[in-house]
Amino acid sequence: MSLLLLAGSLLVTAVCYLLGLPFFFLFLFVPLLPLFGRRPVRVKRCPTCGWETAGREDFCPWDGSRLTPADGQRDE
């Protein structure tokens, strides 16, 4: 991922330099690039006690019930 980020930054900088744009302003946006590829967070909820997690757990650590997708989400 970091090499891809570096390559993309260098490519954009080179293109802007060739177009005569002040490319140094683009470095301000480099930290925002990982946000564009984010996936939505899937929240799972315990039907018994209501415990919620966005982690990889499949079962509730408190009562052992199988976690189900939260409202408005589908299970994949």
Backbone bond lengths (Angstrom), bond angles and torsions (degrees), N, CA, C in turn:
res aa  C-N    CA-C-N  psi(-1)  N-CA   C-N-CA  omega(-1)  CA-C   N-CA-C  phi
1 M - - - 1.450 - - 1.525 110.55 -
2 S 1.344 116.83 -40.67 1.463 119.00 -177.21 1.531 111.51 -68.09
3 L 1.340 117.09 -35.32 1.468 118.85 177.21 1.523 111.48 -67.62
4 L 1.314 116.08 -36.44 1.458 120.45 177.25 1.525 110.39 -65.68
5 L 1.310 116.78 -41.13 1.459 121.47 177.71 1.526 110.95 -63.66
6 L 1.322 116.45 -43.01 1.463 120.74 177.98 1.528 111.23 -63.40
7 A 1.328 116.82 -46.06 1.464 120.66 -179.59 1.526 111.13 -62.53
8 G 1.323 116.39 -42.66 1.464 120.05 178.60 1.513 112.15 -63.83
9 S 1.317 116.43 -41.75 1.461 120.86 179.07 1.526 111.09 -64.09
10 L 1.332 116.29 -43.32 1.462 119.65 178.87 1.525 111.81 -65.96
11 L 1.321 116.56 -38.94 1.461 120.32 179.39 1.527 111.15 -64.51
12 V 1.317 116.66 -47.39 1.463 120.26 179.58 1.521 110.59 -63.43
13 T 1.321 116.47 -41.12 1.464 120.37 178.59 1.524 110.83 -62.43
14 A 1.333 117.71 -43.54 1.466 121.12 179.97 1.525 111.39 -64.36
15 V 1.326 116.98 -42.58 1.467 120.41 179.70 1.522 110.35 -63.95
16 C 1.317 116.80 -44.32 1.467 119.79 179.38 1.527 111.43 -65.68
17 Y 1.320 116.70 -36.44 1.469 120.21 177.75 1.529 110.56 -64.10
18 L 1.333 116.04 -41.94 1.464 119.82 179.24 1.527 111.99 -67.21
19 L 1.336 116.51 -29.42 1.463 120.47 178.49 1.523 112.38 -84.32
20 G 1.328 117.01 -5.78 1.460 120.68 179.12 1.514 114.09 82.19
21 L 1.328 117.60 17.76 1.467 121.42 179.62 1.526 110.06 -87.69
22 P 1.321 117.22 151.55 1.475 119.71 176.87 1.531 110.05 -72.40
23 F 1.312 115.74 91.63 1.461 121.42 -171.10 1.519 114.19 -70.31
24 F 1.328 119.11 -15.88 1.455 119.36 -177.42 1.522 112.44 -66.04
25 F 1.341 118.18 -22.40 1.460 120.15 177.15 1.529 111.77 -68.28
26 L 1.316 117.32 -25.06 1.463 120.29 -179.32 1.520 112.20 -67.15
27 F 1.329 117.02 -25.67 1.460 118.98 178.41 1.526 111.72 -64.44
28 L 1.322 117.48 -20.27 1.461 120.48 176.28 1.523 111.50 -68.39
29 F 1.331 117.72 -24.66 1.456 121.78 -176.43 1.521 113.59 -94.80
30 V 1.320 118.34 -8.36 1.462 121.47 -178.40 1.533 111.84 -58.28
31 P 1.338 120.73 -42.53 1.471 119.09 178.77 1.525 113.84 -63.78
32 L 1.320 118.44 -18.25 1.463 121.28 -179.30 1.528 113.27 -84.64
33 L 1.318 118.22 -14.42 1.463 121.14 -175.97 1.529 114.07 -58.89
34 P 1.326 120.88 -40.94 1.470 118.54 178.77 1.526 113.86 -62.80
35 L 1.321 118.06 -21.26 1.462 120.71 -179.97 1.523 112.42 -70.75
36 F 1.323 117.47 -24.56 1.457 119.98 -178.05 1.521 112.66 -71.85
37 G 1.313 118.35 -25.37 1.452 121.60 -178.27 1.518 113.97 -99.17
38 R 1.313 117.56 12.14 1.465 119.99 -177.25 1.520 111.84 -71.86
39 R 1.296 114.48 141.73 1.461 120.95 175.21 1.526 108.77 -94.68
40 P 1.318 117.23 152.17 1.462 118.30 177.65 1.528 110.65 -64.92
41 V 1.306 115.76 145.28 1.460 121.36 -179.27 1.522 109.05 -78.22
42 R 1.329 115.81 129.05 1.465 120.84 177.70 1.519 108.60 -96.00
43 V 1.307 116.29 118.36 1.459 121.77 -179.64 1.520 108.40 -100.49
44 K 1.339 115.38 133.59 1.466 121.10 176.62 1.520 108.26 -113.83
45 R 1.323 115.81 146.73 1.458 121.52 -175.91 1.524 109.99 -129.51
46 C 1.318 114.96 143.87 1.462 120.89 174.94 1.524 108.52 -80.46
47 P 1.330 118.08 125.51 1.460 119.64 -179.47 1.530 113.11 -70.29
48 T 1.327 117.43 -19.47 1.457 120.73 -177.54 1.527 112.53 -86.65
49 C 1.336 116.47 -53.79 1.469 119.32 -174.11 1.525 113.63 -107.36
50 G 1.337 118.60 -13.40 1.454 121.57 178.02 1.517 114.86 87.62
51 W 1.333 118.05 7.03 1.468 121.51 179.00 1.519 109.19 -63.80
52 E 1.340 117.45 136.23 1.463 122.14 -178.14 1.516 110.76 -119.19
53 T 1.342 115.64 148.18 1.455 121.55 176.57 1.520 109.86 -150.27
54 A 1.315 115.28 152.54 1.460 121.30 172.62 1.523 109.30 -109.73
55 G 1.309 116.98 8.25 1.457 122.18 -178.13 1.516 112.46 -83.89
56 R 1.333 115.44 -163.84 1.465 121.53 -176.39 1.523 113.13 -93.12
57 E 1.290 117.43 5.14 1.459 119.94 -177.75 1.526 110.64 -63.67
58 D 1.323 116.13 142.24 1.459 121.59 175.87 1.520 111.87 -108.04
59 F 1.331 116.19 -17.57 1.456 120.91 -178.23 1.524 109.68 -128.99
60 C 1.316 116.21 148.17 1.460 122.60 179.61 1.534 109.62 -68.56
61 P 1.341 118.44 130.58 1.464 119.89 179.20 1.524 112.92 -73.57
62 W 1.320 118.26 -13.38 1.465 121.05 -176.98 1.520 112.65 -91.64
63 D 1.338 117.45 -43.15 1.470 118.48 -176.94 1.528 113.91 -126.90
64 G 1.332 118.58 -1.67 1.460 121.43 175.10 1.515 115.43 80.80
65 S 1.318 118.37 6.28 1.463 120.94 179.16 1.526 110.23 -72.70
66 R 1.331 115.83 150.49 1.468 120.10 177.15 1.526 108.56 -72.40
67 L 1.340 116.72 133.11 1.459 121.57 -179.37 1.521 110.22 -77.28
68 T 1.316 115.80 143.87 1.464 122.23 179.12 1.526 108.73 -117.74
69 P 1.336 117.88 157.13 1.473 119.56 177.84 1.526 110.49 -61.08
70 A 1.328 115.84 145.43 1.460 120.55 177.89 1.524 109.35 -68.62
71 D 1.314 116.93 171.21 1.464 122.35 -177.67 1.521 111.56 -55.27
72 G 1.316 116.47 134.92 1.450 122.25 176.93 1.515 114.99 79.53
73 Q 1.325 117.48 8.00 1.459 120.46 179.22 1.513 108.65 -118.77
74 R 1.340 114.07 154.56 1.463 118.07 178.50 1.515 109.18 -112.84
75 D 1.308 116.56 151.64 1.461 122.08 179.86 1.513 109.10 -87.79
76 E 1.347 116.56 131.54 1.472 119.78 179.52 1.495 110.75 -104.87
